């Protein structure tokens, strides 16, 4: 029986590998940071072999070192939760039969989640030297406020946990001052 399954794996697995493809990427939130948990949805072509009753999707942050698995059952798509911006994810899949015997891994694919900067909102100028704005982002994410007088040289002026309001108390000391936020990867 095991020899038959090995032969069966070769034939149905080769069809599965050819059908494996990433068909969709869905980022789950409109306010994302380097740390923000977003989602990655992947889909593949169903195996033509009638002995296949399910699929498992493996993923992790190192090539061929999968630390997570999702049993998709007989559905041909899964959503990987909590994707972190700036990190690369390596993904492979297997099929399995009614006895629970899994095929070898599919060809590995990789996906690097984009880093999206936090959003600045509600600027306010108060008495002369004070300028403030809100940093809207996913609660608990960290970001750095950077300032520049020439849009070339940026200096970090504050690191904080979102959401928060940044207050610059010496803004009046500059003829011009620009601000931006940078998300911290892996915080």
C-alpha positions as CSV (number, residue, x, y, z in Angstrom):
1,X,0.0,0.0,0.0
2,X,2.8,2.5,0.9
3,X,4.5,1.9,-2.5
4,X,1.2,2.6,-4.2
5,X,0.8,5.8,-2.3
6,X,4.3,6.9,-3.2
7,X,3.5,6.3,-6.9
8,X,0.2,8.0,-6.5
9,X,2.0,11.0,-4.8
10,X,4.2,11.4,-7.8
11,X,1.4,11.6,-10.3
12,X,-1.1,13.7,-8.4
13,X,1.6,15.8,-6.8
14,X,3.1,16.8,-10.2
15,X,-0.3,18.1,-11.3
16,X,-0.7,19.9,-8.0
17,X,2.7,21.6,-8.3
18,X,1.8,22.8,-11.8
19,X,-1.4,24.2,-10.5
20,X,0.0,25.9,-7.4
21,X,0.0,29.6,-7.8
22,X,-0.5,32.7,-5.8
23,X,-3.7,34.3,-7.1
24,X,-4.5,37.0,-4.5
25,X,-3.0,39.2,-1.9
26,X,-5.3,40.9,0.5
27,X,-3.9,43.4,2.9
28,X,-6.4,43.5,5.8
29,X,-6.4,47.1,7.1
30,X,-6.3,50.6,5.8
31,X,-4.0,51.8,8.5
32,X,-0.9,49.6,8.5
33,X,2.5,50.0,9.9
34,X,5.7,47.9,9.9
35,X,4.3,46.0,12.9
36,X,0.6,46.0,11.9
37,X,-1.0,42.7,11.5
38,X,-2.3,42.3,8.0
39,X,-3.4,39.3,6.1
40,X,-2.2,37.4,3.1
41,X,-4.6,35.3,1.1
42,X,-3.3,32.7,-1.2
43,X,-5.2,30.3,-3.6
44,X,-4.2,27.4,-5.8
45,X,-5.7,25.1,-8.4
46,X,-7.5,22.1,-7.1
47,X,-5.7,18.7,-7.5
48,X,-7.3,16.5,-10.2
49,X,-6.6,13.4,-8.1
50,X,-9.7,12.0,-6.4
51,X,-7.6,10.6,-3.5
52,X,-6.7,14.1,-2.3
53,X,-9.0,15.2,0.4
54,X,-7.2,18.3,1.7
55,X,-4.3,20.7,1.6
56,X,-1.9,22.1,4.2
57,X,-0.1,25.4,3.7
58,X,3.2,25.9,5.5
59,X,4.9,29.2,6.1
60,X,7.7,30.9,8.0
61,X,10.3,33.6,7.8
62,X,13.1,31.5,6.6
63,X,13.4,29.5,3.4
64,X,12.3,25.9,3.8
65,X,12.0,26.4,7.6
66,X,8.3,26.5,8.1
67,X,7.1,27.4,11.6
68,X,3.4,27.6,10.9
69,X,0.9,25.4,9.2
70,X,-2.7,25.9,8.2
71,X,-4.9,22.9,7.4
72,X,-7.2,24.2,4.6
73,X,-9.2,21.0,4.4
74,X,-10.6,20.7,0.8
75,X,-10.7,24.4,0.3
76,X,-8.3,25.8,-2.3
77,X,-7.4,29.0,-0.5
78,X,-6.3,30.2,2.9
79,X,-5.7,33.4,4.7
80,X,-2.4,33.7,6.6
81,X,-3.1,36.0,9.6
82,X,-0.7,38.5,11.2
83,X,1.6,39.3,8.3
84,X,4.2,41.8,9.5
85,X,5.3,44.6,7.1
86,X,9.0,44.4,6.1
87,X,9.3,40.7,6.7
88,X,9.6,38.0,4.0
89,X,7.3,34.9,4.2
90,X,8.2,31.6,2.6
91,X,5.2,29.5,1.7
92,X,4.8,25.9,0.5
93,X,1.9,23.4,0.5
94,X,1.2,19.8,0.6
95,X,-1.8,17.6,-0.2
96,X,-3.0,14.7,1.9
97,X,-5.2,11.7,1.5
98,X,-7.8,10.1,3.8
99,X,-5.1,8.2,5.7
100,X,-3.4,11.5,6.5
101,X,-0.4,10.8,4.3
102,X,1.0,14.1,3.0
103,X,2.8,14.7,-0.3
104,X,6.2,16.4,-0.5
105,X,6.2,20.2,-0.3
106,X,5.2,22.2,-3.4
107,X,7.6,24.6,-4.9
108,X,8.3,27.3,-2.4
109,X,7.0,30.8,-3.1
110,X,8.0,34.0,-1.1
111,X,6.2,37.2,-0.3
112,X,7.7,40.3,1.3
113,X,5.0,42.3,3.1
114,X,5.1,46.0,2.3
115,X,5.9,48.5,5.0
116,X,3.3,51.3,5.1
117,X,4.2,54.4,7.0
118,X,1.9,55.6,9.8
119,X,-0.5,58.4,8.9
120,X,-0.2,62.0,10.1
121,X,-3.4,63.9,10.8
122,X,-4.9,67.0,12.5
123,X,-2.0,69.5,12.4
124,X,-2.3,72.3,14.8
125,X,-0.2,75.4,15.4
126,X,-0.4,76.8,19.0
127,X,1.2,79.9,20.5
128,X,4.3,80.7,18.4
129,X,6.7,77.8,19.1
130,X,4.3,74.9,19.4
131,X,3.2,72.6,16.6
132,X,1.4,69.3,17.0
133,X,-0.2,66.5,14.9
134,X,-1.8,63.1,15.6
135,X,-0.2,59.9,14.4
136,X,-3.0,57.5,13.4
137,X,-2.0,53.9,13.2
138,X,-2.7,50.4,14.5
139,X,-2.8,50.5,18.3
140,X,0.4,49.3,19.9
141,X,2.6,49.8,16.8
142,X,5.8,51.8,17.2
143,X,7.0,54.6,15.0
144,X,9.7,57.3,14.9
145,X,8.9,60.9,14.1
146,X,11.7,62.4,12.0
147,X,12.2,66.1,11.2
148,X,14.0,67.9,8.4
149,X,14.6,71.5,7.3
150,X,15.6,70.6,3.8
151,X,13.8,67.3,2.9
152,X,17.2,65.6,2.5
153,X,18.6,65.3,6.0
154,X,16.2,63.7,8.5
155,X,16.7,63.6,12.3
156,X,14.8,61.4,14.6
157,X,13.0,63.5,17.2
158,X,10.7,61.0,19.0
159,X,9.8,57.3,19.2
160,X,6.4,56.5,20.5
161,X,3.6,53.9,20.6
162,X,0.5,54.5,18.4
163,X,-1.8,56.2,18.5
164,X,-0.4,59.4,19.9
165,X,-0.1,63.2,19.4
166,X,3.3,64.6,18.6
167,X,4.1,68.0,20.1
168,X,7.0,70.1,18.8
169,X,7.6,72.9,21.4
170,X,10.4,74.7,19.5
171,X,8.9,74.7,16.0
172,X,9.1,78.5,15.9
173,X,12.9,78.3,15.9
174,X,13.0,77.0,12.3
175,X,12.1,79.0,9.2
176,X,10.8,75.7,7.8
177,X,10.5,72.2,9.2
178,X,9.1,69.0,7.7
179,X,7.9,65.9,9.6
180,X,7.5,62.3,8.7
181,X,6.9,59.0,10.4
182,X,8.8,55.8,10.0
183,X,7.5,52.5,11.3
184,X,9.7,50.2,13.3
185,X,10.1,46.7,11.7
186,X,9.5,43.7,14.0
187,X,8.5,45.7,17.1
